[in-house]
Amino acid sequence: MLHRTRLLDTAPEPEYDRITRLVSNVLRVPMSSVTLVDRHRQWFKSAVGLSERETARSVSFCSHAVALGRVLSVPDAMADSRFADNPYVTGDPNIRFYLGVPLLTSGGAALGALCAMDRVSRTPSPREIAILADLADLVVEQIELRLAATTDGLTGALQRMAFLGEAGRDVARAHRSRRPLSCLMIDADRFKAINDTFGHAAGDAVLRHIVAECREVLRGSDYLGRIGGEEFGIMLPDTGLDHAFAIAER
């Protein structure tokens, strides 16, 4: 689900920066973040008081909030066996207090957490927890609005312009890094005959099934767009020709 948002490694956006500023100001903490957690790392979509843009998941407080699926409060990290030897506790930025609310989509997927951190130990009040939870809901609303604006309502694939925009950025990135990049183009043959014979409802079901089948063989970093009525494109970052042919055959 996280990769479908296309948020990882994107530029700062004022909608998220406003929320982290609110967290810092209202809860009076020097550090706050909108943190997205994938398999190997945590990445900060927005952050106040943190110099790094990402860290390994193994040192992430937020990954614990994601795993719990509920508010995580750590009044004193030095007194908590899960975090006492964490390098971000024993060294810069010297986290002592952590409060995190998971970013849960309407479907229940955990994308990361909205976090408040301090260099001194403290116990959050119920009011502070409620405020952070409300702000976490605002982050999720922003993410889901982004998905709705870029996703084809019928199939769930990216809309044409969103797909082309992402593909353009990946092509430029591949040129700069000299990393492989492949693209698959899919056209459903004789699709008009399905509509003419069985009706548009059946045709819609076929399109949804095509996208669902494609997703079964794609990685989280791959993405699929509907670029025409029954035409689809799939971008395969860091994928050479041989592997792309194998995926196409599947």
MIDOSE-1310 file (N, C-alpha, C; in nm, 2 decimals, decimal comma, always signed):
residues 250
mlhr	+0,08/-0,12/+0,00/+0,00/+0,00/+0,00/+0,09/+0,13/+0,00; +0,20/+0,13/+0,08/+0,28/+0,24/+0,09/+0,33/+0,28/-0,05; +0,38/+0,18/-0,13/+0,44/+0,22/-0,26/+0,33/+0,27/-0,35; +0,21/+0,23/-0,34/+0,10/+0,28/-0,42/+0,08/+0,43/-0,40
trll	+0,11/+0,49/-0,29/+0,10/+0,63/-0,26/+0,19/+0,71/-0,34; +0,30/+0,65/-0,39/+0,41/+0,72/-0,47/+0,46/+0,84/-0,39; +0,47/+0,83/-0,25/+0,52/+0,94/-0,17/+0,66/+0,93/-0,14; +0,71/+0,80/-0,13/+0,85/+0,78/-0,09/+0,95/+0,86/-0,19
dtap	+1,05/+0,93/-0,12/+1,15/+1,00/-0,20/+1,10/+1,12/-0,28; +0,98/+1,17/-0,24/+0,93/+1,29/-0,31/+0,97/+1,42/-0,24; +0,96/+1,53/-0,31/+1,00/+1,66/-0,26/+0,91/+1,70/-0,14; +0,95/+1,79/-0,06/+0,87/+1,84/+0,05/+0,74/+1,91/+0,00
epey	+0,63/+1,90/+0,07/+0,50/+1,96/+0,03/+0,45/+2,03/+0,15; +0,39/+2,15/+0,13/+0,35/+2,24/+0,24/+0,24/+2,17/+0,32; +0,15/+2,09/+0,26/+0,05/+2,02/+0,34/+0,10/+1,94/+0,45; +0,21/+1,87/+0,43/+0,27/+1,79/+0,54/+0,36/+1,88/+0,63
drit	+0,43/+1,98/+0,58/+0,51/+2,06/+0,66/+0,43/+2,14/+0,76; +0,31/+2,18/+0,72/+0,22/+2,26/+0,81/+0,19/+2,17/+0,93; +0,16/+2,04/+0,91/+0,13/+1,95/+1,02/+0,24/+1,93/+1,11; +0,36/+1,91/+1,06/+0,47/+1,89/+1,16/+0,50/+2,01/+1,24
rlvs	+0,49/+2,13/+1,17/+0,50/+2,25/+1,25/+0,40/+2,26/+1,36; +0,28/+2,23/+1,33/+0,17/+2,23/+1,43/+0,20/+2,13/+1,55; +0,25/+2,01/+1,51/+0,29/+1,92/+1,62/+0,39/+1,98/+1,71; +0,50/+2,04/+1,65/+0,61/+2,10/+1,74/+0,56/+2,21/+1,82
nvlr	+0,47/+2,30/+1,76/+0,43/+2,42/+1,83/+0,32/+2,38/+1,94; +0,23/+2,30/+1,91/+0,12/+2,27/+2,00/+0,17/+2,18/+2,11; +0,25/+2,08/+2,08/+0,30/+1,98/+2,18/+0,43/+2,03/+2,25; +0,48/+2,14/+2,19/+0,60/+2,21/+2,25/+0,72/+2,11/+2,25
vpms	+0,74/+2,05/+2,14/+0,86/+1,95/+2,12/+0,95/+2,01/+2,01; +1,08/+1,98/+2,03/+1,17/+2,03/+1,93/+1,18/+1,95/+1,80; +1,12/+1,83/+1,80/+1,13/+1,74/+1,69/+0,99/+1,68/+1,66; +0,96/+1,67/+1,53/+0,84/+1,61/+1,49/+0,85/+1,56/+1,34
svtl	+0,78/+1,46/+1,31/+0,79/+1,41/+1,17/+0,67/+1,34/+1,12; +0,65/+1,34/+0,99/+0,56/+1,25/+0,92/+0,65/+1,14/+0,86; +0,65/+1,02/+0,92/+0,74/+0,92/+0,89/+0,67/+0,80/+0,82; +0,73/+0,77/+0,70/+0,68/+0,65/+0,63/+0,77/+0,54/+0,65
vdrh	+0,72/+0,42/+0,67/+0,80/+0,30/+0,70/+0,78/+0,19/+0,60; +0,89/+0,16/+0,53/+0,88/+0,04/+0,44/+0,96/-0,07/+0,49; +0,99/-0,17/+0,41/+1,05/-0,29/+0,46/+1,19/-0,27/+0,53; +1,27/-0,18/+0,47/+1,40/-0,16/+0,52/+1,44/-0,03/+0,58
rqwf	+1,35/+0,07/+0,57/+1,39/+0,20/+0,62/+1,27/+0,28/+0,67; +1,30/+0,39/+0,74/+1,20/+0,49/+0,76/+1,24/+0,62/+0,69; +1,14/+0,68/+0,63/+1,17/+0,80/+0,55/+1,08/+0,91/+0,59; +1,14/+1,03/+0,61/+1,06/+1,14/+0,66/+1,00/+1,23/+0,55
ksav	+0,87/+1,22/+0,53/+0,81/+1,31/+0,43/+0,82/+1,45/+0,47; +0,81/+1,47/+0,60/+0,82/+1,61/+0,66/+0,88/+1,59/+0,80; +0,97/+1,69/+0,83/+1,04/+1,68/+0,97/+1,07/+1,81/+1,02; +1,06/+1,83/+1,15/+1,11/+1,95/+1,22/+1,22/+1,90/+1,32
glse	+1,34/+1,96/+1,31/+1,44/+1,94/+1,41/+1,52/+1,81/+1,38; +1,50/+1,75/+1,27/+1,58/+1,63/+1,23/+1,66/+1,66/+1,11; +1,79/+1,62/+1,11/+1,88/+1,66/+1,00/+1,88/+1,55/+0,89; +1,85/+1,43/+0,93/+1,85/+1,32/+0,83/+1,71/+1,31/+0,76
reta	+1,72/+1,26/+0,63/+1,59/+1,24/+0,56/+1,54/+1,10/+0,57; +1,63/+1,00/+0,61/+1,59/+0,87/+0,63/+1,68/+0,80/+0,72; +1,64/+0,68/+0,78/+1,73/+0,60/+0,86/+1,69/+0,45/+0,83; +1,77/+0,36/+0,88/+1,74/+0,22/+0,87/+1,61/+0,19/+0,96
rsvs	+1,53/+0,10/+0,92/+1,41/+0,06/+1,00/+1,45/+0,01/+1,13; +1,57/-0,05/+1,14/+1,61/-0,12/+1,27/+1,62/-0,02/+1,38; +1,64/+0,11/+1,36/+1,66/+0,20/+1,47/+1,53/+0,29/+1,48; +1,43/+0,25/+1,41/+1,31/+0,34/+1,40/+1,21/+0,32/+1,52
fcsh	+1,18/+0,42/+1,59/+1,07/+0,42/+1,69/+0,94/+0,40/+1,62; +0,92/+0,46/+1,50/+0,79/+0,45/+1,43/+0,76/+0,31/+1,39; +0,85/+0,23/+1,36/+0,82/+0,09/+1,32/+0,75/+0,02/+1,43; +0,78/+0,06/+1,56/+0,71/-0,01/+1,67/+0,57/+0,04/+1,68
aval	+0,55/+0,17/+1,65/+0,41/+0,22/+1,64/+0,33/+0,15/+1,53; +0,39/+0,13/+1,42/+0,33/+0,06/+1,31/+0,29/-0,08/+1,34; +0,39/-0,15/+1,41/+0,36/-0,29/+1,45/+0,25/-0,30/+1,55; +0,24/-0,20/+1,64/+0,14/-0,20/+1,74/+0,00/-0,17/+1,68
grvl	+0,00/-0,08/+1,58/-0,12/-0,04/+1,53/-0,20/+0,06/+1,61; -0,13/+0,12/+1,71/-0,20/+0,21/+1,80/-0,09/+0,31/+1,86; -0,14/+0,40/+1,94/-0,05/+0,51/+1,99/+0,07/+0,44/+2,07; +0,19/+0,49/+2,04/+0,31/+0,44/+2,11/+0,36/+0,56/+2,19
svpd	+0,36/+0,55/+2,33/+0,42/+0,65/+2,41/+0,54/+0,60/+2,48; +0,65/+0,67/+2,47/+0,78/+0,63/+2,54/+0,82/+0,75/+2,62; +0,78/+0,76/+2,75/+0,82/+0,87/+2,83/+0,97/+0,89/+2,85; +1,04/+0,78/+2,86/+1,19/+0,79/+2,89/+1,25/+0,68/+2,81
amad	+1,31/+0,71/+2,70/+1,37/+0,61/+2,61/+1,49/+0,54/+2,68; +1,56/+0,61/+2,77/+1,67/+0,55/+2,83/+1,63/+0,44/+2,93; +1,50/+0,45/+2,98/+1,45/+0,35/+3,07/+1,37/+0,24/+3,00; +1,37/+0,24/+2,87/+1,29/+0,15/+2,79/+1,38/+0,05/+2,72
srfa	+1,37/-0,08/+2,75/+1,47/-0,17/+2,70/+1,47/-0,18/+2,55; +1,36/-0,14/+2,48/+1,35/-0,14/+2,34/+1,44/-0,03/+2,27; +1,46/+0,07/+2,35/+1,53/+0,19/+2,29/+1,65/+0,24/+2,36; +1,68/+0,18/+2,48/+1,79/+0,24/+2,56/+1,93/+0,24/+2,48
dnpy	+1,95/+0,14/+2,40/+2,08/+0,14/+2,32/+2,07/+0,19/+2,18; +1,95/+0,25/+2,15/+1,93/+0,31/+2,01/+2,03/+0,42/+1,99; +2,10/+0,42/+1,88/+2,20/+0,53/+1,85/+2,14/+0,67/+1,85; +2,01/+0,68/+1,83/+1,95/+0,81/+1,83/+1,90/+0,85/+1,97
vtgd	+1,92/+0,76/+2,06/+1,90/+0,79/+2,20/+2,03/+0,82/+2,27; +2,13/+0,73/+2,25/+2,26/+0,75/+2,31/+2,34/+0,86/+2,24; +2,31/+0,90/+2,12/+2,38/+1,00/+2,05/+2,28/+1,10/+1,99; +2,33/+1,19/+1,91/+2,24/+1,29/+1,84/+2,13/+1,22/+1,77
pnir	+2,00/+1,27/+1,78/+1,96/+1,39/+1,85/+1,91/+1,37/+1,99; +1,96/+1,26/+2,06/+1,94/+1,24/+2,20/+1,79/+1,24/+2,24; +1,72/+1,15/+2,17/+1,57/+1,13/+2,19/+1,55/+1,07/+2,33; +1,47/+1,14/+2,41/+1,43/+1,08/+2,54/+1,28/+1,05/+2,54
fylg	+1,20/+1,14/+2,49/+1,05/+1,13/+2,48/+1,01/+1,10/+2,34; +0,92/+1,01/+2,32/+0,86/+0,98/+2,19/+0,72/+0,95/+2,20; +0,64/+1,01/+2,11/+0,49/+0,99/+2,10/+0,46/+0,97/+1,96; +0,41/+0,86/+1,92/+0,38/+0,83/+1,78/+0,24/+0,77/+1,76
vpll	+0,17/+0,82/+1,65/+0,04/+0,77/+1,62/+0,05/+0,71/+1,48; +0,01/+0,58/+1,46/+0,02/+0,52/+1,33/-0,07/+0,59/+1,23; -0,02/+0,60/+1,10/-0,10/+0,65/+0,99/-0,17/+0,54/+0,93; -0,30/+0,52/+0,97/-0,38/+0,40/+0,92/-0,48/+0,45/+0,82
tsgg	-0,47/+0,39/+0,70/-0,57/+0,42/+0,59/-0,71/+0,37/+0,63; -0,81/+0,42/+0,55/-0,94/+0,37/+0,57/-0,95/+0,22/+0,56; -0,86/+0,16/+0,48/-0,86/+0,02/+0,47/-0,78/-0,06/+0,57; -0,72/+0,02/+0,67/-0,65/-0,04/+0,78/-0,50/-0,06/+0,75
aalg	-0,45/-0,02/+0,64/-0,31/-0,03/+0,61/-0,23/+0,07/+0,69; -0,12/+0,03/+0,76/-0,03/+0,12/+0,83/+0,08/+0,17/+0,74; +0,09/+0,30/+0,72/+0,19/+0,35/+0,63/+0,31/+0,41/+0,70; +0,30/+0,44/+0,83/+0,40/+0,50/+0,90/+0,34/+0,56/+1,03
alca	+0,40/+0,67/+1,07/+0,34/+0,73/+1,20/+0,37/+0,88/+1,19; +0,29/+0,96/+1,27/+0,31/+1,10/+1,30/+0,37/+1,10/+1,44; +0,49/+1,17/+1,45/+0,57/+1,15/+1,57/+0,60/+1,29/+1,63; +0,61/+1,29/+1,76/+0,66/+1,40/+1,84/+0,77/+1,35/+1,93
mdrv	+0,88/+1,42/+1,93/+1,00/+1,38/+2,01/+1,06/+1,49/+2,09; +1,12/+1,46/+2,20/+1,18/+1,56/+2,28/+1,31/+1,51/+2,34; +1,40/+1,60/+2,38/+1,53/+1,56/+2,44/+1,52/+1,55/+2,59; +1,41/+1,57/+2,65/+1,39/+1,55/+2,79/+1,27/+1,45/+2,81
srtp	+1,28/+1,38/+2,92/+1,17/+1,28/+2,95/+1,04/+1,35/+2,99; +0,93/+1,30/+2,95/+0,80/+1,36/+2,99/+0,69/+1,26/+2,97; +0,58/+1,28/+3,03/+0,46/+1,19/+3,01/+0,36/+1,27/+2,94; +0,31/+1,23/+2,82/+0,21/+1,30/+2,75/+0,07/+1,30/+2,82
spre	+0,00/+1,41/+2,81/-0,13/+1,42/+2,86/-0,23/+1,36/+2,77; -0,35/+1,32/+2,81/-0,45/+1,27/+2,72/-0,48/+1,38/+2,61; -0,48/+1,50/+2,65/-0,51/+1,61/+2,55/-0,40/+1,61/+2,44; -0,28/+1,59/+2,47/-0,17/+1,59/+2,37/-0,18/+1,47/+2,28
iail	-0,22/+1,35/+2,34/-0,24/+1,23/+2,26/-0,35/+1,25/+2,16; -0,46/+1,31/+2,21/-0,58/+1,33/+2,13/-0,55/+1,43/+2,01; -0,47/+1,53/+2,04/-0,43/+1,63/+1,94/-0,34/+1,56/+1,83; -0,25/+1,48/+1,87/-0,16/+1,41/+1,78/-0,24/+1,31/+1,69
adla	-0,34/+1,25/+1,75/-0,42/+1,15/+1,68/-0,51/+1,23/+1,57; -0,56/+1,34/+1,61/-0,64/+1,42/+1,51/-0,55/+1,47/+1,40; -0,42/+1,51/+1,43/-0,33/+1,55/+1,32/-0,29/+1,44/+1,23; -0,28/+1,32/+1,29/-0,24/+1,20/+1,22/-0,36/+1,17/+1,12
dlvv	-0,48/+1,19/+1,16/-0,59/+1,17/+1,07/-0,59/+1,27/+0,95; -0,54/+1,39/+0,98/-0,53/+1,49/+0,87/-0,42/+1,44/+0,77; -0,31/+1,38/+0,82/-0,21/+1,33/+0,73/-0,26/+1,22/+0,64; -0,34/+1,13/+0,70/-0,40/+1,02/+0,62/-0,49/+1,08/+0,52
eqie	-0,57/+1,18/+0,55/-0,66/+1,24/+0,46/-0,59/+1,30/+0,34; -0,48/+1,36/+0,36/-0,39/+1,42/+0,25/-0,34/+1,31/+0,16; -0,30/+1,20/+0,22/-0,25/+1,08/+0,14/-0,36/+1,02/+0,06; -0,48/+1,01/+0,12/-0,59/+0,94/+0,04/-0,65/+1,04/-0,06
lrla	-0,64/+1,17/-0,04/-0,68/+1,26/-0,14/-0,58/+1,25/-0,26; -0,46/+1,24/-0,23/-0,36/+1,23/-0,33/-0,38/+1,10/-0,42; -0,41/+0,99/-0,35/-0,44/+0,87/-0,42/-0,57/+0,88/-0,51; -0,67/+0,94/-0,45/-0,79/+0,96/-0,53/-0,77/+1,05/-0,66
attd	-0,69/+1,15/-0,64/-0,66/+1,24/-0,75/-0,58/+1,18/-0,86; -0,50/+1,07/-0,83/-0,41/+1,02/-0,93/-0,45/+0,87/-0,97; -0,55/+0,82/-0,92/-0,59/+0,68/-0,94/-0,71/+0,67/-1,03; -0,71/+0,58/-1,12/-0,82/+0,55/-1,21/-0,93/+0,48/-1,12
gltg	-1,05/+0,55/-1,12/-1,16/+0,50/-1,04/-1,21/+0,36/-1,07; -1,20/+0,31/-1,19/-1,25/+0,18/-1,23/-1,15/+0,07/-1,19; -1,02/+0,09/-1,22/-0,93/-0,02/-1,20/-0,83/-0,01/-1,09; -0,82/+0,11/-1,03/-0,72/+0,13/-0,93/-0,58/+0,16/-0,98
alqr	-0,56/+0,15/-1,11/-0,43/+0,18/-1,17/-0,41/+0,33/-1,16; -0,29/+0,38/-1,18/-0,26/+0,52/-1,19/-0,33/+0,58/-1,32; -0,38/+0,70/-1,31/-0,44/+0,77/-1,42/-0,32/+0,80/-1,52; -0,36/+0,83/-1,65/-0,26/+0,85/-1,75/-0,16/+0,95/-1,72
mafl	-0,20/+1,07/-1,68/-0,11/+1,18/-1,65/-0,02/+1,15/-1,53; -0,08/+1,09/-1,43/+0,00/+1,06/-1,31/+0,11/+0,95/-1,35; +0,07/+0,86/-1,43/+0,16/+0,75/-1,47/+0,28/+0,81/-1,55; +0,24/+0,90/-1,65/+0,34/+0,96/-1,73/+0,43/+1,05/-1,65
geag	+0,38/+1,12/-1,55/+0,46/+1,20/-1,47/+0,56/+1,12/-1,39; +0,52/+1,01/-1,33/+0,61/+0,93/-1,26/+0,71/+0,86/-1,35; +0,67/+0,82/-1,47/+0,76/+0,76/-1,56/+0,86/+0,85/-1,61; +0,82/+0,98/-1,63/+0,92/+1,08/-1,67/+1,03/+1,10/-1,57
rdva	+0,99/+1,11/-1,44/+1,09/+1,12/-1,33/+1,18/+1,00/-1,32; +1,12/+0,88/-1,34/+1,20/+0,76/-1,33/+1,30/+0,75/-1,45; +1,26/+0,79/-1,57/+1,35/+0,79/-1,68/+1,47/+0,89/-1,66; +1,44/+1,01/-1,61/+1,55/+1,10/-1,58/+1,64/+1,05/-1,47
rahr	+1,58/+0,98/-1,37/+1,66/+0,93/-1,26/+1,75/+0,81/-1,31; +1,70/+0,73/-1,40/+1,78/+0,62/-1,46/+1,89/+0,67/-1,54; +1,87/+0,78/-1,61/+1,98/+0,84/-1,69/+2,09/+0,89/-1,60; +2,05/+0,96/-1,49/+2,15/+1,02/-1,40/+2,23/+0,91/-1,33
srrp	+2,16/+0,80/-1,28/+2,22/+0,70/-1,21/+2,28/+0,59/-1,29; +2,25/+0,59/-1,42/+2,29/+0,48/-1,51/+2,24/+0,34/-1,46; +2,12/+0,34/-1,40/+2,05/+0,22/-1,35/+1,95/+0,18/-1,46; +1,93/+0,04/-1,47/+1,83/+0,00/-1,57/+1,69/+0,04/-1,54
lscl	+1,61/+0,05/-1,64/+1,47/+0,08/-1,62/+1,39/+0,02/-1,74; +1,29/-0,05/-1,72/+1,21/-0,11/-1,82/+1,06/-0,07/-1,82; +1,00/-0,08/-1,93/+0,86/-0,04/-1,94/+0,78/-0,15/-2,02; +0,67/-0,19/-1,97/+0,58/-0,29/-2,04/+0,46/-0,21/-2,09
mida	+0,42/-0,24/-2,21/+0,29/-0,19/-2,26/+0,20/-0,30/-2,28; +0,08/-0,29/-2,23/-0,02/-0,40/-2,24/-0,15/-0,35/-2,31; -0,19/-0,42/-2,41/-0,32/-0,38/-2,48/-0,40/-0,51/-2,48; -0,52/-0,50/-2,43/-0,62/-0,61/-2,42/-0,68/-0,63/-2,56
drfk	-0,63/-0,74/-2,63/-0,68/-0,77/-2,76/-0,83/-0,80/-2,76; -0,90/-0,76/-2,87/-1,04/-0,79/-2,89/-1,13/-0,75/-2,78; -1,09/-0,64/-2,71/-1,17/-0,59/-2,60/-1,30/-0,54/-2,64; -1,31/-0,48/-2,76/-1,44/-0,42/-2,80/-1,54/-0,53/-2,82
aind	-1,49/-0,65/-2,86/-1,59/-0,76/-2,88/-1,65/-0,80/-2,74; -1,58/-0,79/-2,63/-1,63/-0,82/-2,50/-1,74/-0,72/-2,47; -1,71/-0,59/-2,49/-1,82/-0,49/-2,46/-1,94/-0,51/-2,55; -1,92/-0,54/-2,68/-2,03/-0,56/-2,77/-2,11/-0,68/-2,74
tfgh	-2,05/-0,79/-2,70/-2,12/-0,91/-2,67/-2,18/-0,92/-2,54; -2,11/-0,88/-2,44/-2,15/-0,90/-2,30/-2,19/-0,77/-2,22; -2,17/-0,66/-2,28/-2,20/-0,53/-2,22/-2,08/-0,47/-2,15; -2,10/-0,34/-2,12/-1,99/-0,26/-2,06/-1,96/-0,31/-1,92
aagd	-2,06/-0,36/-1,84/-2,03/-0,40/-1,71/-1,93/-0,52/-1,71; -1,95/-0,61/-1,80/-1,85/-0,72/-1,82/-1,72/-0,67/-1,86; -1,71/-0,57/-1,95/-1,59/-0,51/-1,99/-1,51/-0,45/-1,88; -1,59/-0,38/-1,79/-1,53/-0,32/-1,68/-1,47/-0,42/-1,58
avlr	-1,54/-0,53/-1,57/-1,49/-0,64/-1,48/-1,36/-0,70/-1,54; -1,35/-0,71/-1,67/-1,23/-0,76/-1,74/-1,11/-0,67/-1,71; -1,13/-0,53/-1,72/-1,03/-0,44/-1,70/-0,98/-0,45/-1,55; -1,07/-0,46/-1,46/-1,03/-0,47/-1,32/-0,95/-0,60/-1,30
hiva	-0,99/-0,70/-1,37/-0,92/-0,83/-1,35/-0,78/-0,82/-1,41; -0,76/-0,76/-1,52/-0,63/-0,74/-1,58/-0,54/-0,67/-1,48; -0,58/-0,56/-1,42/-0,50/-0,49/-1,33/-0,47/-0,58/-1,21; -0,56/-0,65/-1,16/-0,54/-0,74/-1,04/-0,44/-0,84/-1,07
ecre	-0,45/-0,90/-1,19/-0,36/-1,01/-1,23/-0,21/-0,95/-1,24; -0,20/-0,83/-1,30/-0,07/-0,77/-1,32/-0,01/-0,75/-1,18; -0,09/-0,70/-1,09/-0,03/-0,67/-0,95/+0,02/-0,79/-0,88; -0,03/-0,91/-0,92/+0,01/-1,03/-0,85/+0,16/-1,06/-0,88
vlrg	+0,21/-1,01/-0,99/+0,35/-1,05/-1,03/+0,44/-0,93/-1,02; +0,39/-0,81/-0,97/+0,47/-0,69/-0,96/+0,53/-0,68/-0,82; +0,65/-0,61/-0,81/+0,70/-0,58/-0,69/+0,64/-0,45/-0,63; +0,67/-0,41/-0,51/+0,62/-0,29/-0,45/+0,67/-0,17/-0,52
sdyl	+0,79/-0,17/-0,58/+0,84/-0,05/-0,64/+0,80/-0,04/-0,79; +0,73/-0,14/-0,84/+0,68/-0,13/-0,98/+0,55/-0,06/-0,97; +0,50/+0,00/-1,08/+0,37/+0,07/-1,08/+0,31/+0,06/-1,22; +0,18/+0,06/-1,22/+0,10/+0,03/-1,34/+0,00/+0,15/-1,36
grig	-0,01/+0,19/-1,48/-0,10/+0,30/-1,52/-0,20/+0,26/-1,63; -0,32/+0,32/-1,63/-0,41/+0,30/-1,74/-0,40/+0,42/-1,83; -0,34/+0,40/-1,95/-0,31/+0,51/-2,04/-0,40/+0,52/-2,16; -0,50/+0,43/-2,16/-0,60/+0,43/-2,27/-0,72/+0,35/-2,22
geef	-0,82/+0,33/-2,30/-0,93/+0,26/-2,26/-0,90/+0,12/-2,21; -0,83/+0,04/-2,30/-0,78/-0,09/-2,25/-0,63/-0,11/-2,27; -0,56/+0,00/-2,26/-0,42/+0,00/-2,27/-0,35/+0,04/-2,13; -0,25/-0,03/-2,10/-0,19/-0,01/-1,97/-0,04/-0,01/-1,99
giml	+0,03/+0,07/-1,90/+0,18/+0,07/-1,90/+0,22/+0,03/-1,76; +0,34/-0,04/-1,75/+0,40/-0,08/-1,63/+0,54/-0,04/-1,63; +0,58/+0,04/-1,53/+0,72/+0,08/-1,51/+0,79/-0,02/-1,42; +0,91/-0,06/-1,45/+0,99/-0,16/-1,37/+1,12/-0,10/-1,34
pdtg	+1,14/-0,02/-1,23/+1,26/+0,04/-1,19/+1,37/-0,06/-1,16; +1,50/-0,03/-1,19/+1,61/-0,12/-1,17/+1,59/-0,26/-1,22; +1,53/-0,27/-1,34/+1,50/-0,39/-1,41/+1,56/-0,39/-1,55; +1,64/-0,49/-1,58/+1,70/-0,50/-1,72/+1,61/-0,58/-1,81
ldha	+1,65/-0,59/-1,94/+1,56/-0,64/-2,04/+1,52/-0,79/-2,01; +1,62/-0,87/-1,97/+1,58/-1,01/-1,95/+1,48/-1,03/-1,84; +1,49/-0,96/-1,73/+1,40/-0,97/-1,62/+1,26/-0,91/-1,67; +1,26/-0,81/-1,74/+1,14/-0,75/-1,79/+1,06/-0,84/-1,88
faia	+1,14/-0,92/-1,97/+1,07/-1,02/-2,05/+1,01/-1,12/-1,97; +1,07/-1,17/-1,86/+1,02/-1,27/-1,77/+0,89/-1,22/-1,71; +0,89/-1,10/-1,66/+0,77/-1,04/-1,60/+0,66/-1,03/-1,70; +0,69/-0,99/-1,82/+0,59/-0,98/-1,93/+0,53/-1,11/-1,96
er	+0,61/-1,22/-1,96/+0,55/-1,35/-1,99/+0,46/-1,40/-1,88; +0,50/-1,37/-1,75/+0,41/-1,40/-1,64/+0,28/-1,33/-1,65
